[in-house]
Amino acid sequence: MRRHFARALVLSAAAALIQLGSPAPATADSVVIGGFPVDISQSPWTVAIASRDRFGGTRAGQFCGGVAVGRTTVLTAAHCMTAAVLGAPPGRVRDLKVITGRTDLLSAMGAEIQVRATWVNPRYNGETNSGDFAMLTLASPLPASSVIGMAAAGDPGYKPGATATVYGWGDVSGDAEYAHSLRAANLQVLPDTDCARAYPGGPDGKYDAHSMLCAGEPTGGRDACQGDSGGPLVANGRLIGLVSWGSGCGRAGSPGVYTRISEVVRTLGGVH
C-alpha cells in the first residue's frame, strides 16, 4: 500500500485527534526504522513542523519534518501542507510553527518560530507524488549555522551507492511508535532502475527519476516512516532529498522515495 510519511489529522466533536495509521506489517527483525538517536547540534538544519491546535501537545504538535535552506526559508513536503493532513488550508492554521534547535520535542530547548507564509509547489501531483515540496517563510531568522546547502544536479551525493542520512521524529518501529527525540538512519542511494522496478505504477505508486530518488537497503530495514515527511536526506553535508512516500516502512524491495533536491533547485530558480 502506498504511503505518505506525514501524520494525518481526523476531527472529532471533542478535539482534534491524530490518526497514527499503521503501516503494512513488517517483521520485527527486519525493521530498524529510526536507526539511532542524534543530537540536534549534529543536524541543526533539521526542524519539526508543528501545530498544537491541530495535533495536540503530546509531541509539541509535530506532524512533519522540514529542513532550513535559508535563514527564513524551510523546505518540507507539499503533502504536509494539504487539507488532508492539516484539516484546513495552511493559511487557516494560525499556530503553524517550525521548532528549531530541539532534540527532544518535549523539552524547552531551542525555539518555536511562527510560519509567516507558505508556498506549495503548484505542480505537486498528489496522485503521482511528483513535485512533493513546499516552502515555508519564517517570521524571524535562524542562525546562519542552522542552514544547509542544497545539492544541485551532478552532485556526487546522488550517485548510486552513496551513503546518505535521513533525520526525523517519526515512527521508529513501523508500528506507530513515535519518537520524542530526533533520530537518524544511514541509507544507500539506490539506482533509478531499482527504484523504477520497485514502483512501476499502480497502487504502490510510480517512480519518476527526474523528480525523485530513492534510498534504503536492498534487504530492507532502515527507512523513513510515518511522521518523517518533509525531513532531510543528506549526503556529504548537502541536502539531496526530502522524505516523500513509499510502500510500508523498511520493507525489502520497497525503499523510501524522496523528492529530488536538484529538481527543487531548478524549480525555485524559476520562482525567484
Secondary structure, DSSP 8 states (H G I E B T S, - for coil): -EEESS-EEEE-SS-EEEE----S---GGG---S-EE--GGGSTTEEEEE-HHHH-STTTTEEEEEEEEETTEEEE-GGGGSHHHHSS-GGG-TT-EEEES-SBTTS--SEEEEEEEEEE-TT--TTT-TT--EEEEESS---GGG---B--TT-GGGSTT-EEEEEESSBSSSSS-B-SB-EEEEEEE--HHHHHHH-BSSTT-B--TTTEEEEE-TT------TT-TT-EEEETTEEEEEEEEEESSS-TT--EEEEEHHHHHHHHHHH-
